[in-house]
């Protein structure tokens, strides 16, 4: 337990982690539904191989168990900010490609985009609770992606949705780790002290 941790701070952290776990679980379910609809609507094979997407963080991490709580939260926050930009780009491309022809897919993409924003805000709240500075978003954002063919855009979208679903799983694991009580004190570990 961190020296400055009060019982109310530990309780608030556990509450925020529990709500975050629920948000991430709901987001994952919605992303899986969106992924199914996206594959069908775009005429893709669900098992298609996708090259790495520029600017997309990968959920897999070496030595996950050695990360501090703060590292976990900062990596999650950076990932969801990146996904926000990627999903916004997908939504814009979707509108250009289909117009209002498939408003359902556009609405589902917009809904997941909102969930990603809400989850990023939730992660910021957890960092604020620990009196950690919130890294600013880059003013200019990532550089504009290279112009892709329609098929390449579809494959990139498939890759983004697949990886977002994996990040939701990782986020649940990270938040569960942060919410665990410290065996010695019975209180949740401080973010800097948690493995």
C-alpha positions as CSV (number, residue, x, y, z in Angstrom):
1,X,0.0,0.0,0.0
2,X,1.4,3.4,-0.9
3,X,2.2,5.6,2.1
4,X,-0.3,8.3,1.1
5,X,-3.1,5.8,0.4
6,X,-6.1,6.4,2.6
7,X,-8.9,3.8,3.0
8,X,-11.2,6.2,1.0
9,X,-8.6,6.4,-1.8
10,X,-8.3,2.6,-1.9
11,X,-12.1,2.2,-1.9
12,X,-12.4,4.8,-4.7
13,X,-9.7,3.0,-6.7
14,X,-11.5,-0.3,-6.4
15,X,-14.8,1.3,-7.4
16,X,-13.2,2.9,-10.5
17,X,-11.5,-0.3,-11.4
18,X,-14.8,-2.3,-11.1
19,X,-16.6,0.2,-13.3
20,X,-13.7,0.2,-15.8
21,X,-13.9,-3.6,-15.9
22,X,-17.6,-3.4,-16.7
23,X,-17.0,-0.7,-19.4
24,X,-14.2,-2.7,-21.0
25,X,-16.3,-5.9,-21.0
26,X,-19.2,-4.1,-22.7
27,X,-16.9,-2.4,-25.1
28,X,-15.4,-5.8,-26.1
29,X,-18.8,-7.3,-26.6
30,X,-19.8,-4.4,-28.8
31,X,-16.5,-4.6,-30.8
32,X,-17.0,-8.3,-31.4
33,X,-20.6,-7.6,-32.7
34,X,-19.2,-4.7,-34.8
35,X,-16.4,-7.0,-36.1
36,X,-18.9,-9.6,-37.3
37,X,-21.0,-6.9,-39.0
38,X,-17.9,-5.3,-40.5
39,X,-16.6,-8.5,-42.0
40,X,-20.0,-9.3,-43.5
41,X,-20.7,-5.8,-44.8
42,X,-17.2,-5.4,-46.3
43,X,-17.2,-8.9,-47.9
44,X,-14.0,-10.0,-46.0
45,X,-12.9,-13.4,-44.7
46,X,-13.0,-13.2,-40.9
47,X,-9.7,-15.1,-40.8
48,X,-7.9,-12.8,-43.3
49,X,-4.3,-12.0,-42.4
50,X,-3.8,-8.3,-41.7
51,X,-0.4,-6.5,-41.8
52,X,0.5,-4.3,-38.9
53,X,-1.4,-1.1,-38.9
54,X,0.7,2.0,-38.6
55,X,0.0,3.9,-35.3
56,X,-1.9,1.0,-33.7
57,X,-0.6,-0.2,-30.4
58,X,-0.5,-4.0,-29.8
59,X,-2.2,-5.5,-26.7
60,X,0.5,-8.2,-26.3
61,X,3.2,-7.2,-23.8
62,X,6.3,-8.9,-22.7
63,X,6.7,-9.3,-19.0
64,X,3.2,-8.0,-18.3
65,X,3.5,-9.1,-14.7
66,X,6.5,-6.8,-14.1
67,X,4.6,-3.6,-15.1
68,X,3.6,-1.1,-12.4
69,X,0.1,0.1,-12.1
70,X,1.0,3.5,-13.5
71,X,2.7,1.8,-16.5
72,X,-0.5,-0.2,-17.1
73,X,-2.7,2.8,-17.0
74,X,-0.5,5.0,-19.2
75,X,-0.2,2.3,-21.8
76,X,-3.9,1.8,-21.8
77,X,-4.6,5.5,-22.1
78,X,-2.1,5.9,-25.0
79,X,-3.7,2.9,-26.7
80,X,-7.3,4.1,-26.4
81,X,-6.3,7.6,-27.6
82,X,-4.7,5.9,-30.7
83,X,-7.8,3.8,-31.2
84,X,-9.9,6.9,-31.0
85,X,-8.0,8.4,-33.9
86,X,-8.1,5.2,-35.9
87,X,-11.8,4.6,-35.4
88,X,-12.6,8.2,-36.3
89,X,-10.6,7.7,-39.6
90,X,-12.5,4.4,-40.2
91,X,-15.8,6.2,-39.6
92,X,-14.9,9.0,-42.1
93,X,-13.8,6.4,-44.7
94,X,-17.0,4.5,-44.1
95,X,-19.1,7.5,-44.8
96,X,-17.1,8.3,-48.0
97,X,-17.4,4.8,-49.3
98,X,-21.1,4.1,-48.5
99,X,-22.7,7.4,-47.7
100,X,-25.9,6.6,-46.0
101,X,-26.2,3.2,-47.8
102,X,-25.3,1.4,-44.6
103,X,-26.1,3.7,-41.8
104,X,-26.2,0.7,-39.3
105,X,-22.5,0.0,-39.6
106,X,-21.7,3.8,-39.3
107,X,-23.8,4.0,-36.1
108,X,-22.1,0.9,-34.6
109,X,-18.7,2.4,-35.4
110,X,-19.8,5.8,-33.9
111,X,-21.0,4.0,-30.7
112,X,-17.7,2.1,-30.3
113,X,-15.9,5.4,-30.8
114,X,-17.9,6.9,-28.0
115,X,-17.1,4.0,-25.7
116,X,-13.4,4.3,-26.5
117,X,-13.6,8.0,-25.5
118,X,-15.4,7.2,-22.3
119,X,-12.9,4.5,-21.4
120,X,-10.0,6.9,-22.0
121,X,-11.6,9.4,-19.7
122,X,-12.1,6.7,-17.1
123,X,-8.4,5.9,-17.2
124,X,-7.6,9.6,-16.8
125,X,-9.8,9.6,-13.7
126,X,-7.8,6.7,-12.2
127,X,-4.5,8.5,-12.9
128,X,-5.9,11.7,-11.3
129,X,-6.9,9.6,-8.2
130,X,-3.2,8.8,-7.8
131,X,-2.2,12.4,-8.3
132,X,-0.4,11.4,-11.5
133,X,0.0,13.8,-14.4
134,X,-2.2,13.0,-17.4
135,X,-0.1,13.0,-20.5
136,X,-1.4,15.6,-23.0
137,X,-2.7,14.5,-26.3
138,X,-0.5,15.6,-29.2
139,X,-1.9,18.7,-30.7
140,X,-1.4,17.7,-34.3
141,X,-2.2,14.0,-33.7
142,X,-0.6,11.2,-35.8
143,X,0.6,12.1,-39.3
144,X,-2.1,11.5,-41.9
145,X,-2.0,7.9,-43.1
146,X,-0.8,7.1,-46.6
147,X,-3.6,6.9,-49.1
148,X,-4.8,3.2,-49.2
149,X,-6.8,1.4,-51.8
150,X,-10.4,0.5,-50.8
151,X,-9.4,-3.1,-50.1
152,X,-6.4,-2.0,-47.9
153,X,-8.8,0.3,-46.0
154,X,-11.1,-2.6,-45.3
155,X,-8.2,-4.8,-44.1
156,X,-6.9,-2.0,-41.9
157,X,-10.3,-1.6,-40.4
158,X,-10.4,-5.4,-39.7
159,X,-7.0,-5.2,-38.0
160,X,-8.1,-2.2,-35.9
161,X,-11.2,-3.9,-34.7
162,X,-9.4,-7.2,-33.9
163,X,-6.7,-5.4,-31.9
164,X,-9.3,-3.2,-30.1
165,X,-11.1,-6.4,-28.9
166,X,-7.7,-7.7,-27.6
167,X,-7.0,-4.4,-25.8
168,X,-10.4,-4.6,-24.1
169,X,-9.3,-8.0,-22.7
170,X,-5.9,-6.6,-21.6
171,X,-7.6,-3.6,-20.0
172,X,-9.8,-6.0,-17.9
173,X,-6.7,-7.8,-16.8
174,X,-4.9,-4.6,-16.0
175,X,-7.8,-3.2,-14.0
176,X,-8.3,-6.5,-12.1
177,X,-4.6,-6.4,-11.2
178,X,-4.9,-2.8,-9.9
179,X,-8.0,-3.6,-7.9
180,X,-6.4,-6.6,-6.1
181,X,-6.0,-6.1,-2.3
182,X,-2.5,-6.1,-1.0
183,X,-2.0,-9.3,1.0
184,X,-0.1,-7.6,3.7
185,X,-2.6,-4.8,4.4
186,X,-5.9,-5.8,2.9
187,X,-6.0,-2.6,0.9
188,X,-5.5,-2.2,-2.8
189,X,-2.0,-1.6,-3.8
190,X,-0.9,1.9,-4.9
191,X,-0.4,2.3,-8.6
192,X,3.3,2.8,-8.3
193,X,3.6,-0.2,-6.0
194,X,1.5,-2.7,-7.9
195,X,3.2,-5.3,-10.1
